[in-house]
């Protein structure tokens, strides 16, 4: 079993998403979307992969750990734990 961090950043008419194995990288990638104005909201979840899965599509399961990112005054992204 491997821990992964699927992330999604949504903006007007567009979504950017990915899956990485490092939570800091997920925050950085989703945060870049927020700071650039491409996205207005961003969410990162922790998940585990199913060892028997051939692909990540449908092959990972959420752990219940979830964070939402927002741009604060001063141009910094702040991540807070969110209820799934």
Secondary structure, DSSP 4 states (H G I P E B T S, - for coil): --EEEEEEEEETTEEEEEEES-HHHHHHHHHHHHHHTS-SEEEEEEEEE-TT-SSSTT-EEEEEEEEEEEEETTTEEEEEE---
